[in-house]
Amino acid sequence: PPMTETARTRQATVHTFETDTGNGSVIGDDGVVLPFTADAWLTGRLRTLRPGQRVRMVVDGEVVTTLTLTTFPLPES
């Protein structure tokens, strides 16, 4: 998804991940837990995630729109 004016890139740690649905949650570096849906995970072109893994995310308001590994570039809009 294209980044809006309110979207920002942040880093976080995977808190939970459900392999059957692609949904999960991350803990931002500010300590806030944010849920994500399979759409955010698929946008980042990842195969799987594990708790404790470091990720880069795009957050628009309180919604995680993209999630990828910190070593991967963000996908083009």
All heavy atoms as a GROMACS GRO file, in nm:
protein
  586
    1PRO      N    1   0.082  -0.120   0.000
    1PRO     CA    2   0.000   0.000   0.000
    1PRO      C    3   0.086   0.126   0.000
    1PRO      O    4   0.192   0.126   0.062
    1PRO     CB    5  -0.079  -0.010   0.129
    1PRO     CG    6  -0.049  -0.143   0.189
    1PRO     CD    7   0.065  -0.201   0.116
    2PRO      N    8   0.041   0.230  -0.067
    2PRO     CA    9   0.120   0.354  -0.068
    2PRO      C   10   0.121   0.416   0.071
    2PRO      O   11   0.025   0.406   0.146
    2PRO     CB   12   0.046   0.443  -0.167
    2PRO     CG   13  -0.083   0.378  -0.196
    2PRO     CD   14  -0.078   0.237  -0.149
    3MET      N   15   0.234   0.481   0.104
    3MET     CA   16   0.243   0.548   0.235
    3MET      C   17   0.167   0.679   0.230
    3MET      O   18   0.178   0.755   0.136
    3MET     CB   19   0.389   0.572   0.272
    3MET     CG   20   0.460   0.446   0.316
    3MET     SD   21   0.626   0.474   0.381
    3MET     CE   22   0.597   0.573   0.525
    4THR      N   23   0.088   0.703   0.334
    4THR     CA   24   0.016   0.829   0.346
    4THR      C   25   0.099   0.926   0.428
    4THR      O   26   0.204   0.890   0.481
    4THR     CB   27  -0.120   0.806   0.415
    4THR    OG1   28  -0.096   0.765   0.550
    4THR    CG2   29  -0.203   0.702   0.342
    5GLU      N   30   0.050   1.047   0.442
    5GLU     CA   31   0.123   1.148   0.520
    5GLU      C   32   0.133   1.108   0.667
    5GLU      O   33   0.225   1.148   0.736
    5GLU     CB   34   0.055   1.284   0.508
    5GLU     CG   35   0.076   1.347   0.372
    5GLU     CD   36   0.017   1.487   0.365
    5GLU    OE1   37  -0.002   1.550   0.471
    5GLU    OE2   38  -0.010   1.532   0.254
    6THR      N   39   0.037   1.028   0.716
    6THR     CA   40   0.038   0.989   0.856
    6THR      C   41   0.116   0.859   0.881
    6THR      O   42   0.140   0.823   0.996
    6THR     CB   43  -0.105   0.972   0.910
    6THR    OG1   44  -0.172   0.873   0.831
    6THR    CG2   45  -0.181   1.103   0.904
    7ALA      N   46   0.154   0.790   0.775
    7ALA     CA   47   0.227   0.664   0.791
    7ALA      C   48   0.371   0.691   0.831
    7ALA      O   49   0.431   0.789   0.790
    7ALA     CB   50   0.223   0.584   0.662
    8ARG      N   51   0.425   0.601   0.912
    8ARG     CA   52   0.564   0.614   0.952
    8ARG      C   53   0.627   0.475   0.961
    8ARG      O   54   0.559   0.378   0.990
    8ARG     CB   55   0.578   0.690   1.082
    8ARG     CG   56   0.512   0.628   1.200
    8ARG     CD   57   0.507   0.726   1.317
    8ARG     NE   58   0.466   0.663   1.440
    8ARG     CZ   59   0.342   0.635   1.474
    8ARG    NH1   60   0.244   0.665   1.394
    8ARG    NH2   61   0.315   0.578   1.589
    9THR      N   62   0.756   0.468   0.936
    9THR     CA   63   0.830   0.343   0.945
    9THR      C   64   0.888   0.330   1.085
    9THR      O   65   0.944   0.425   1.138
    9THR     CB   66   0.944   0.341   0.841
    9THR    OG1   67   0.888   0.360   0.712
    9THR    CG2   68   1.018   0.210   0.844
   10ARG      N   69   0.871   0.212   1.143
   10ARG     CA   70   0.921   0.186   1.278
   10ARG      C   71   0.980   0.046   1.282
   10ARG      O   72   0.954  -0.036   1.194
   10ARG     CB   73   0.807   0.195   1.380
   10ARG     CG   74   0.747   0.332   1.386
   10ARG     CD   75   0.624   0.341   1.472
   10ARG     NE   76   0.638   0.274   1.599
   10ARG     CZ   77   0.535   0.245   1.678
   10ARG    NH1   78   0.413   0.277   1.643
   10ARG    NH2   79   0.554   0.184   1.793
   11GLN      N   80   1.054   0.018   1.387
   11GLN     CA   81   1.103  -0.118   1.410
   11GLN      C   82   1.033  -0.176   1.531
   11GLN      O   83   0.985  -0.103   1.619
   11GLN     CB   84   1.254  -0.117   1.430
   11GLN     CG   85   1.328  -0.087   1.302
   11GLN     CD   86   1.475  -0.119   1.311
   11GLN    OE1   87   1.523  -0.177   1.407
   11GLN    NE2   88   1.547  -0.082   1.206
   12ALA      N   89   1.026  -0.309   1.532
   12ALA     CA   90   0.955  -0.377   1.639
   12ALA      C   91   1.007  -0.519   1.653
   12ALA      O   92   1.092  -0.563   1.574
   12ALA     CB   93   0.805  -0.379   1.610
   13THR      N   94   0.954  -0.590   1.750
   13THR     CA   95   0.986  -0.730   1.774
   13THR      C   96   0.856  -0.810   1.765
   13THR      O   97   0.753  -0.767   1.820
   13THR     CB   98   1.047  -0.749   1.914
   13THR    OG1   99   1.165  -0.667   1.922
   13THR    CG2  100   1.085  -0.893   1.940
   14VAL      N  101   0.860  -0.921   1.693
   14VAL     CA  102   0.740  -1.005   1.681
   14VAL      C  103   0.704  -1.058   1.820
   14VAL      O  104   0.788  -1.113   1.891
   14VAL     CB  105   0.763  -1.121   1.583
   14VAL    CG1  106   0.642  -1.213   1.579
   14VAL    CG2  107   0.795  -1.069   1.444
   15HIS      N  108   0.580  -1.038   1.857
   15HIS     CA  109   0.528  -1.086   1.986
   15HIS      C  110   0.455  -1.219   1.967
   15HIS      O  111   0.483  -1.315   2.037
   15HIS     CB  112   0.436  -0.979   2.045
   15HIS     CG  113   0.382  -1.012   2.180
   15HIS    ND1  114   0.248  -1.023   2.204
   15HIS    CD2  115   0.445  -1.035   2.297
   15HIS    CE1  116   0.230  -1.053   2.331
   15HIS    NE2  117   0.348  -1.061   2.390
   16THR      N  118   0.361  -1.222   1.872
   16THR     CA  119   0.288  -1.344   1.840
   16THR      C  120   0.275  -1.357   1.690
   16THR      O  121   0.278  -1.256   1.618
   16THR     CB  122   0.147  -1.344   1.901
   16THR    OG1  123   0.071  -1.236   1.843
   16THR    CG2  124   0.150  -1.329   2.052
   17PHE      N  125   0.260  -1.480   1.642
   17PHE     CA  126   0.234  -1.504   1.500
   17PHE      C  127   0.160  -1.636   1.485
   17PHE      O  128   0.204  -1.738   1.537
   17PHE     CB  129   0.363  -1.507   1.418
   17PHE     CG  130   0.339  -1.530   1.271
   17PHE    CD1  131   0.274  -1.434   1.195
   17PHE    CD2  132   0.380  -1.646   1.211
   17PHE    CE1  133   0.250  -1.454   1.060
   17PHE    CE2  134   0.356  -1.668   1.075
   17PHE     CZ  135   0.292  -1.571   1.000
   18GLU      N  136   0.046  -1.631   1.418
   18GLU     CA  137  -0.035  -1.750   1.392
   18GLU      C  138  -0.012  -1.793   1.248
   18GLU      O  139  -0.056  -1.726   1.155
   18GLU     CB  140  -0.183  -1.720   1.416
   18GLU     CG  141  -0.214  -1.677   1.558
   18GLU     CD  142  -0.358  -1.635   1.576
   18GLU    OE1  143  -0.443  -1.672   1.494
   18GLU    OE2  144  -0.385  -1.564   1.675
   19THR      N  145   0.058  -1.904   1.231
   19THR     CA  146   0.093  -1.948   1.095
   19THR      C  147  -0.030  -1.984   1.012
   19THR      O  148  -0.027  -1.968   0.890
   19THR     CB  149   0.189  -2.068   1.098
   19THR    OG1  150   0.130  -2.172   1.175
   19THR    CG2  151   0.322  -2.030   1.157
   20ASP      N  152  -0.138  -2.028   1.076
   20ASP     CA  153  -0.256  -2.068   1.000
   20ASP      C  154  -0.336  -1.950   0.946
   20ASP      O  155  -0.401  -1.961   0.843
   20ASP     CB  156  -0.346  -2.161   1.081
   20ASP     CG  157  -0.387  -2.103   1.214
   20ASP    OD1  158  -0.317  -2.014   1.266
   20ASP    OD2  159  -0.491  -2.146   1.268
   21THR      N  160  -0.328  -1.833   1.012
   21THR     CA  161  -0.404  -1.716   0.967
   21THR      C  162  -0.316  -1.604   0.912
   21THR      O  163  -0.363  -1.520   0.836
   21THR     CB  164  -0.488  -1.656   1.081
   21THR    OG1  165  -0.400  -1.606   1.183
   21THR    CG2  166  -0.584  -1.759   1.140
   22GLY      N  167  -0.189  -1.599   0.956
   22GLY     CA  168  -0.101  -1.490   0.917
   22GLY      C  169  -0.118  -1.367   1.005
   22GLY      O  170  -0.054  -1.266   0.984
   23ASN      N  171  -0.205  -1.375   1.105
   23ASN     CA  172  -0.226  -1.264   1.199
   23ASN      C  173  -0.128  -1.275   1.314
   23ASN      O  174  -0.079  -1.383   1.345
   23ASN     CB  175  -0.368  -1.267   1.254
   23ASN     CG  176  -0.473  -1.247   1.147
   23ASN    OD1  177  -0.449  -1.182   1.047
   23ASN    ND2  178  -0.589  -1.305   1.168
   24GLY      N  179  -0.103  -1.163   1.379
   24GLY     CA  180  -0.014  -1.165   1.495
   24GLY      C  181  -0.005  -1.029   1.559
   24GLY      O  182  -0.090  -0.942   1.536
   25SER      N  183   0.101  -1.011   1.637
   25SER     CA  184   0.123  -0.882   1.701
   25SER      C  185   0.272  -0.857   1.715
   25SER      O  186   0.352  -0.951   1.713
   25SER     CB  187   0.056  -0.877   1.839
   25SER     OG  188   0.112  -0.975   1.926
   26VAL      N  189   0.306  -0.731   1.725
   26VAL     CA  190   0.444  -0.689   1.744
   26VAL      C  191   0.450  -0.596   1.863
   26VAL      O  192   0.350  -0.534   1.901
   26VAL     CB  193   0.501  -0.616   1.619
   26VAL    CG1  194   0.513  -0.710   1.502
   26VAL    CG2  195   0.417  -0.495   1.583
   27ILE      N  196   0.568  -0.586   1.924
   27ILE     CA  197   0.592  -0.490   2.030
   27ILE      C  198   0.687  -0.385   1.972
   27ILE      O  199   0.801  -0.416   1.936
   27ILE     CB  200   0.657  -0.555   2.154
   27ILE    CG1  201   0.568  -0.666   2.207
   27ILE    CG2  202   0.684  -0.449   2.261
   27ILE    CD1  203   0.631  -0.746   2.319
   28GLY      N  204   0.637  -0.263   1.958
   28GLY     CA  205   0.719  -0.155   1.906
   28GLY      C  206   0.831  -0.121   2.002
   28GLY      O  207   0.826  -0.155   2.121
   29ASP      N  208   0.932  -0.053   1.953
   29ASP     CA  209   1.043  -0.012   2.039
   29ASP      C  210   0.998   0.081   2.150
   29ASP      O  211   1.068   0.100   2.248
   29ASP     CB  212   1.154   0.052   1.955
   29ASP     CG  213   1.228  -0.050   1.871
   29ASP    OD1  214   1.210  -0.173   1.893
   29ASP    OD2  215   1.305  -0.008   1.782
   30ASP      N  216   0.877   0.138   2.136
   30ASP     CA  217   0.821   0.223   2.241
   30ASP      C  218   0.742   0.142   2.344
   30ASP      O  219   0.685   0.197   2.436
   30ASP     CB  220   0.733   0.332   2.180
   30ASP     CG  221   0.618   0.276   2.098
   30ASP    OD1  222   0.604   0.151   2.088
   30ASP    OD2  223   0.541   0.356   2.042
   31GLY      N  224   0.738   0.008   2.327
   31GLY     CA  225   0.670  -0.079   2.421
   31GLY      C  226   0.523  -0.104   2.391
   31GLY      O  227   0.457  -0.181   2.460
   32VAL      N  228   0.469  -0.040   2.288
   32VAL     CA  229   0.328  -0.055   2.254
   32VAL      C  230   0.310  -0.181   2.169
   32VAL      O  231   0.381  -0.203   2.071
   32VAL     CB  232   0.277   0.069   2.178
   32VAL    CG1  233   0.135   0.050   2.129
   32VAL    CG2  234   0.287   0.193   2.266
   33VAL      N  235   0.211  -0.263   2.207
   33VAL     CA  236   0.178  -0.383   2.130
   33VAL      C  237   0.077  -0.345   2.022
   33VAL      O  238  -0.026  -0.284   2.051
   33VAL     CB  239   0.120  -0.493   2.222
   33VAL    CG1  240   0.077  -0.614   2.141
   33VAL    CG2  241   0.220  -0.533   2.329
   34LEU      N  242   0.109  -0.380   1.898
   34LEU     CA  243   0.021  -0.354   1.786
   34LEU      C  244  -0.012  -0.485   1.715
   34LEU      O  245   0.078  -0.562   1.683
   34LEU     CB  246   0.087  -0.260   1.684
   34LEU     CG  247   0.113  -0.117   1.727
   34LEU    CD1  248   0.197  -0.045   1.621
   34LEU    CD2  249  -0.019  -0.044   1.745
   35PRO      N  250  -0.141  -0.510   1.688
   35PRO     CA  251  -0.176  -0.629   1.612
   35PRO      C  252  -0.149  -0.605   1.463
   35PRO      O  253  -0.144  -0.490   1.417
   35PRO     CB  254  -0.326  -0.643   1.638
   35PRO     CG  255  -0.373  -0.504   1.665
   35PRO     CD  256  -0.257  -0.434   1.731
   36PHE      N  257  -0.130  -0.713   1.389
   36PHE     CA  258  -0.124  -0.702   1.243
   36PHE      C  259  -0.204  -0.815   1.182
   36PHE      O  260  -0.226  -0.919   1.243
   36PHE     CB  261   0.021  -0.700   1.192
   36PHE     CG  262   0.099  -0.827   1.217
   36PHE    CD1  263   0.092  -0.934   1.129
   36PHE    CD2  264   0.181  -0.839   1.328
   36PHE    CE1  265   0.164  -1.050   1.151
   36PHE    CE2  266   0.254  -0.954   1.352
   36PHE     CZ  267   0.245  -1.061   1.263
   37THR      N  268  -0.248  -0.791   1.059
   37THR     CA  269  -0.326  -0.892   0.987
   37THR      C  270  -0.238  -0.958   0.881
   37THR      O  271  -0.126  -0.912   0.854
   37THR     CB  272  -0.446  -0.827   0.917
   37THR    OG1  273  -0.398  -0.737   0.818
   37THR    CG2  274  -0.536  -0.754   1.016
   38ALA      N  275  -0.292  -1.061   0.821
   38ALA     CA  276  -0.221  -1.131   0.716
   38ALA      C  277  -0.187  -1.037   0.601
   38ALA      O  278  -0.084  -1.053   0.535
   38ALA     CB  279  -0.303  -1.249   0.666
   39ASP      N  280  -0.270  -0.936   0.576
   39ASP     CA  281  -0.243  -0.841   0.468
   39ASP      C  282  -0.110  -0.770   0.489
   39ASP      O  283  -0.032  -0.755   0.396
   39ASP     CB  284  -0.354  -0.737   0.456
   39ASP     CG  285  -0.484  -0.795   0.401
   39ASP    OD1  286  -0.478  -0.901   0.334
   39ASP    OD2  287  -0.589  -0.736   0.425
   40ALA      N  288  -0.081  -0.726   0.611
   40ALA     CA  289   0.046  -0.658   0.640
   40ALA      C  290   0.163  -0.753   0.622
   40ALA      O  291   0.268  -0.717   0.569
   40ALA     CB  292   0.045  -0.601   0.782
   41TRP      N  293   0.146  -0.876   0.665
   41TRP     CA  294   0.250  -0.978   0.655
   41TRP      C  295   0.276  -1.013   0.509
   41TRP      O  296   0.390  -1.020   0.465
   41TRP     CB  297   0.207  -1.099   0.738
   41TRP     CG  298   0.293  -1.218   0.726
   41TRP    CD1  299   0.423  -1.230   0.766
   41TRP    CD2  300   0.258  -1.344   0.672
   41TRP    NE1  301   0.470  -1.356   0.740
   41TRP    CE2  302   0.369  -1.428   0.682
   41TRP    CE3  303   0.141  -1.396   0.615
   41TRP    CZ2  304   0.368  -1.560   0.638
   41TRP    CZ3  305   0.140  -1.526   0.572
   41TRP    CH2  306   0.252  -1.606   0.584
   42LEU      N  307   0.170  -1.033   0.431
   42LEU     CA  308   0.186  -1.068   0.290
   42LEU      C  309   0.245  -0.954   0.208
   42LEU      O  310   0.322  -0.977   0.115
   42LEU     CB  311   0.051  -1.112   0.231
   42LEU     CG  312  -0.002  -1.244   0.286
   42LEU    CD1  313  -0.146  -1.266   0.240
   42LEU    CD2  314   0.087  -1.359   0.245
   43THR      N  315   0.211  -0.830   0.243
   43THR     CA  316   0.266  -0.714   0.173
   43THR      C  317   0.418  -0.711   0.185
   43THR      O  318   0.488  -0.671   0.094
   43THR     CB  319   0.206  -0.584   0.229
   43THR    OG1  320   0.064  -0.588   0.209
   43THR    CG2  321   0.262  -0.462   0.159
   44GLY      N  322   0.469  -0.756   0.299
   44GLY     CA  323   0.613  -0.759   0.322
   44GLY      C  324   0.684  -0.876   0.258
   44GLY      O  325   0.806  -0.889   0.269
   45ARG      N  326   0.608  -0.964   0.191
   45ARG     CA  327   0.663  -1.079   0.116
   45ARG      C  328   0.744  -1.174   0.204
   45ARG      O  329   0.849  -1.223   0.164
   45ARG     CB  330   0.747  -1.030  -0.001
   45ARG     CG  331   0.670  -0.943  -0.098
   45ARG     CD  332   0.758  -0.899  -0.213
   45ARG     NE  333   0.688  -0.799  -0.291
   45ARG     CZ  334   0.733  -0.677  -0.311
   45ARG    NH1  335   0.848  -0.639  -0.261
   45ARG    NH2  336   0.664  -0.592  -0.382
   46LEU      N  337   0.692  -1.200   0.323
   46LEU     CA  338   0.760  -1.292   0.414
   46LEU      C  339   0.699  -1.431   0.406
   46LEU      O  340   0.582  -1.447   0.376
   46LEU     CB  341   0.750  -1.240   0.558
   46LEU     CG  342   0.813  -1.104   0.583
   46LEU    CD1  343   0.787  -1.060   0.726
   46LEU    CD2  344   0.962  -1.109   0.556
   47ARG      N  345   0.779  -1.531   0.436
   47ARG     CA  346   0.729  -1.669   0.438
   47ARG      C  347   0.677  -1.707   0.575
   47ARG      O  348   0.579  -1.778   0.587
   47ARG     CB  349   0.839  -1.766   0.396
   47ARG     CG  350   0.879  -1.748   0.253
   47ARG     CD  351   0.981  -1.850   0.214
   47ARG     NE  352   1.025  -1.823   0.078
   47ARG     CZ  353   1.102  -1.901   0.011
   47ARG    NH1  354   1.149  -2.011   0.065
   47ARG    NH2  355   1.137  -1.871  -0.112
   48THR      N  356   0.745  -1.664   0.678
   48THR     CA  357   0.702  -1.694   0.815
   48THR      C  358   0.766  -1.593   0.911
   48THR      O  359   0.854  -1.517   0.871
   48THR     CB  360   0.740  -1.838   0.855
   48THR    OG1  361   0.675  -1.870   0.978
   48THR    CG2  362   0.889  -1.856   0.868
   49LEU      N  363   0.718  -1.592   1.031
   49LEU     CA  364   0.774  -1.509   1.138
   49LEU      C  365   0.784  -1.593   1.264
   49LEU      O  366   0.714  -1.694   1.278
   49LEU     CB  367   0.682  -1.389   1.167
   49LEU     CG  368   0.677  -1.279   1.063
   49LEU    CD1  369   0.565  -1.181   1.097
   49LEU    CD2  370   0.810  -1.206   1.054
   50ARG      N  371   0.869  -1.551   1.356
   50ARG     CA  372   0.879  -1.620   1.484
   50ARG      C  373   0.887  -1.516   1.595
   50ARG      O  374   0.944  -1.408   1.575
   50ARG     CB  375   0.998  -1.715   1.489
   50ARG     CG  376   1.129  -1.648   1.466
   50ARG     CD  377   1.248  -1.744   1.474
   50ARG     NE  378   1.369  -1.682   1.426
   50ARG     CZ  379   1.433  -1.583   1.484
   50ARG    NH1  380   1.390  -1.532   1.595
   50ARG    NH2  381   1.543  -1.533   1.432
   51PRO      N  382   0.830  -1.547   1.711
   51PRO     CA  383   0.840  -1.453   1.824
   51PRO      C  384   0.986  -1.420   1.854
   51PRO      O  385   1.074  -1.505   1.847
   51PRO     CB  386   0.776  -1.531   1.939
   51PRO     CG  387   0.678  -1.620   1.870
   51PRO     CD  388   0.748  -1.662   1.743
   52GLY      N  389   1.011  -1.291   1.880
   52GLY     CA  390   1.146  -1.244   1.908
   52GLY      C  391   1.219  -1.190   1.786
   52GLY      O  392   1.323  -1.126   1.799
   53GLN      N  393   1.165  -1.216   1.667
   53GLN     CA  394   1.229  -1.170   1.544
   53GLN      C  395   1.211  -1.019   1.528
   53GLN      O  396   1.105  -0.964   1.555
   53GLN     CB  397   1.165  -1.243   1.426
   53GLN     CG  398   1.239  -1.234   1.298
   53GLN     CD  399   1.184  -1.336   1.198
   53GLN    OE1  400   1.072  -1.383   1.209
   53GLN    NE2  401   1.265  -1.369   1.100
   54ARG      N  402   1.317  -0.951   1.485
   54ARG     CA  403   1.311  -0.806   1.462
   54ARG      C  404   1.252  -0.779   1.324
   54ARG      O  405   1.287  -0.846   1.226
   54ARG     CB  406   1.450  -0.744   1.471
   54ARG     CG  407   1.509  -0.748   1.610
   54ARG     CD  408   1.438  -0.656   1.705
   54ARG     NE  409   1.462  -0.516   1.669
   54ARG     CZ  410   1.395  -0.414   1.718
   54ARG    NH1  411   1.301  -0.432   1.807
   54ARG    NH2  412   1.424  -0.293   1.680
   55VAL      N  413   1.163  -0.682   1.317
   55VAL     CA  414   1.097  -0.648   1.192
   55VAL      C  415   1.092  -0.496   1.174
   55VAL      O  416   1.106  -0.420   1.269
   55VAL     CB  417   0.953  -0.704   1.187
   55VAL    CG1  418   0.953  -0.855   1.179
   55VAL    CG2  419   0.870  -0.657   1.305
   56ARG      N  420   1.072  -0.458   1.051
   56ARG     CA  421   1.045  -0.318   1.015
   56ARG      C  422   0.898  -0.315   0.975
   56ARG      O  423   0.850  -0.406   0.907
   56ARG     CB  424   1.133  -0.275   0.899
   56ARG     CG  425   1.112  -0.132   0.858
   56ARG     CD  426   1.202  -0.092   0.744
   56ARG     NE  427   1.335  -0.147   0.766
   56ARG     CZ  428   1.429  -0.150   0.673
   56ARG    NH1  429   1.406  -0.103   0.555
   56ARG    NH2  430   1.546  -0.202   0.700
   57MET      N  431   0.829  -0.210   1.014
   57MET     CA  432   0.687  -0.201   0.980
   57MET      C  433   0.651  -0.060   0.939
   57MET      O  434   0.719   0.036   0.976
   57MET     CB  435   0.602  -0.245   1.099
   57MET     CG  436   0.618  -0.160   1.222
   57MET     SD  437   0.521  -0.225   1.359
   57MET     CE  438   0.577  -0.115   1.490
   58VAL      N  439   0.547  -0.051   0.862
   58VAL     CA  440   0.486   0.078   0.830
   58VAL      C  441   0.357   0.083   0.909
   58VAL      O  442   0.274  -0.008   0.902
   58VAL     CB  443   0.459   0.094   0.679
   58VAL    CG1  444   0.387   0.225   0.652
   58VAL    CG2  445   0.589   0.086   0.600
   59VAL      N  446   0.343   0.189   0.989
   59VAL     CA  447   0.225   0.206   1.073
   59VAL      C  448   0.154   0.333   1.029
   59VAL      O  449   0.215   0.439   1.017
   59VAL     CB  450   0.264   0.217   1.223
   59VAL    CG1  451   0.142   0.235   1.308
   59VAL    CG2  452   0.343   0.095   1.265
   60ASP      N  453   0.024   0.320   1.001
   60ASP     CA  454  -0.059   0.435   0.964
   60ASP      C  455  -0.162   0.451   1.075
   60ASP      O  456  -0.253   0.369   1.088
   60ASP     CB  457  -0.126   0.412   0.829
   60ASP     CG  458  -0.185   0.538   0.772
   60ASP    OD1  459  -0.190   0.640   0.844
   60ASP    OD2  460  -0.225   0.538   0.655
   61GLY      N  461  -0.144   0.552   1.157
   61GLY     CA  462  -0.227   0.566   1.277
   61GLY      C  463  -0.186   0.456   1.375
   61GLY      O  464  -0.073   0.454   1.421
   62GLU      N  465  -0.275   0.364   1.402
   62GLU     CA  466  -0.244   0.249   1.488
   62GLU      C  467  -0.253   0.118   1.409
   62GLU      O  468  -0.261   0.011   1.468
   62GLU     CB  469  -0.339   0.245   1.608
   62GLU     CG  470  -0.321   0.362   1.702
   62GLU     CD  471  -0.181   0.369   1.761
   62GLU    OE1  472  -0.128   0.266   1.806
   62GLU    OE2  473  -0.123   0.481   1.761
   63VAL      N  474  -0.252   0.128   1.276
   63VAL     CA  475  -0.267   0.010   1.190
   63VAL      C  476  -0.134  -0.023   1.124
   63VAL      O  477  -0.074   0.062   1.057
   63VAL     CB  478  -0.376   0.035   1.082
   63VAL    CG1  479  -0.386  -0.084   0.988
   63VAL    CG2  480  -0.509   0.066   1.148
   64VAL      N  481  -0.088  -0.147   1.142
   64VAL     CA  482   0.032  -0.194   1.073
   64VAL      C  483  -0.009  -0.230   0.930
   64VAL      O  484  -0.092  -0.318   0.909
   64VAL     CB  485   0.092  -0.316   1.145
   64VAL    CG1  486   0.213  -0.367   1.069
   64VAL    CG2  487   0.129  -0.283   1.288
   65THR      N  488   0.047  -0.158   0.832
   65THR     CA  489   0.009  -0.182   0.693
   65THR      C  490   0.110  -0.269   0.618
   65THR      O  491   0.076  -0.332   0.520
   65THR     CB  492  -0.009  -0.050   0.616
   65THR    OG1  493   0.114   0.023   0.620
   65THR    CG2  494  -0.121   0.033   0.677
   66THR      N  495   0.235  -0.269   0.663
   66THR     CA  496   0.340  -0.348   0.601
   66THR      C  497   0.433  -0.398   0.710
   66THR      O  498   0.464  -0.326   0.804
   66THR     CB  499   0.422  -0.264   0.501
   66THR    OG1  500   0.334  -0.207   0.405
   66THR    CG2  501   0.526  -0.348   0.429
   67LEU      N  502   0.480  -0.522   0.694
   67LEU     CA  503   0.569  -0.583   0.791
   67LEU      C  504   0.674  -0.662   0.714
   67LEU      O  505   0.640  -0.743   0.628
   67LEU     CB  506   0.487  -0.677   0.879
   67LEU     CG  507   0.548  -0.732   1.005
   67LEU    CD1  508   0.571  -0.618   1.104
   67LEU    CD2  509   0.455  -0.835   1.066
   68THR      N  510   0.801  -0.635   0.740
   68THR     CA  511   0.908  -0.710   0.675
   68THR      C  512   1.028  -0.719   0.770
   68THR      O  513   1.028  -0.657   0.875
   68THR     CB  514   0.947  -0.647   0.540
   68THR    OG1  515   1.025  -0.740   0.466
   68THR    CG2  516   1.020  -0.516   0.556
   69LEU      N  517   1.126  -0.795   0.733
   69LEU     CA  518   1.246  -0.808   0.816
   69LEU      C  519   1.327  -0.679   0.812
   69LEU      O  520   1.323  -0.607   0.712
   69LEU     CB  521   1.331  -0.925   0.769
   69LEU     CG  522   1.265  -1.062   0.774
   69LEU    CD1  523   1.362  -1.168   0.724
   69LEU    CD2  524   1.217  -1.094   0.913
   70THR      N  525   1.401  -0.652   0.916
   70THR     CA  526   1.479  -0.529   0.921
   70THR      C  527   1.588  -0.528   0.814
   70THR      O  528   1.632  -0.421   0.773
   70THR     CB  529   1.547  -0.510   1.059
   70THR    OG1  530   1.625  -0.623   1.090
   70THR    CG2  531   1.443  -0.488   1.167
   71THR      N  532   1.629  -0.645   0.767
   71THR     CA  533   1.733  -0.653   0.665
   71THR      C  534   1.678  -0.646   0.523
   71THR      O  535   1.755  -0.641   0.428
   71THR     CB  536   1.813  -0.784   0.681
   71THR    OG1  537   1.722  -0.893   0.676
   71THR    CG2  538   1.889  -0.784   0.811
   72PHE      N  539   1.545  -0.646   0.509
   72PHE     CA  540   1.481  -0.637   0.378
   72PHE      C  541   1.438  -0.494   0.350
   72PHE      O  542   1.397  -0.423   0.442
   72PHE     CB  543   1.357  -0.725   0.370
   72PHE     CG  544   1.382  -0.873   0.367
   72PHE    CD1  545   1.509  -0.927   0.378
   72PHE    CD2  546   1.276  -0.960   0.353
   72PHE    CE1  547   1.530  -1.063   0.374
   72PHE    CE2  548   1.297  -1.097   0.349
   72PHE     CZ  549   1.423  -1.148   0.359
   73PRO      N  550   1.442  -0.453   0.224
   73PRO     CA  551   1.386  -0.320   0.192
   73PRO      C  552   1.233  -0.326   0.199
   73PRO      O  553   1.174  -0.433   0.184
   73PRO     CB  554   1.433  -0.297   0.048
   73PRO     CG  555   1.453  -0.434  -0.008
   73PRO     CD  556   1.496  -0.520   0.107
   74LEU      N  557   1.173  -0.211   0.222
   74LEU     CA  558   1.028  -0.206   0.218
   74LEU      C  559   0.983  -0.226   0.074
   74LEU      O  560   1.048  -0.176  -0.019
   74LEU     CB  561   0.977  -0.072   0.270
   74LEU     CG  562   0.988  -0.053   0.420
   74LEU    CD1  563   0.956   0.091   0.457
   74LEU    CD2  564   0.897  -0.149   0.495
   75PRO      N  565   0.875  -0.298   0.052
   75PRO     CA  566   0.826  -0.318  -0.085
   75PRO      C  567   0.787  -0.186  -0.149
   75PRO      O  568   0.745  -0.092  -0.080
   75PRO     CB  569   0.703  -0.406  -0.066
   75PRO     CG  570   0.706  -0.455   0.072
   75PRO     CD  571   0.793  -0.364   0.150
   76GLU      N  572   0.802  -0.179  -0.279
   76GLU     CA  573   0.761  -0.060  -0.353
   76GLU      C  574   0.610  -0.049  -0.347
   76GLU      O  575   0.540  -0.149  -0.345
   76GLU     CB  576   0.805  -0.070  -0.499
   76GLU     CG  577   0.955  -0.070  -0.517
   76GLU     CD  578   1.020   0.062  -0.481
   76GLU    OE1  579   0.960   0.167  -0.509
   76GLU    OE2  580   1.130   0.059  -0.425
   77SER      N  581   0.559   0.073  -0.344
   77SER     CA  582   0.414   0.096  -0.342
   77SER      C  583   0.352   0.061  -0.473
   77SER      O  584   0.407   0.069  -0.576
   77SER     CB  585   0.386   0.241  -0.310
   77SER     OG  586   0.440   0.272  -0.184
   0.00000   0.00000   0.00000
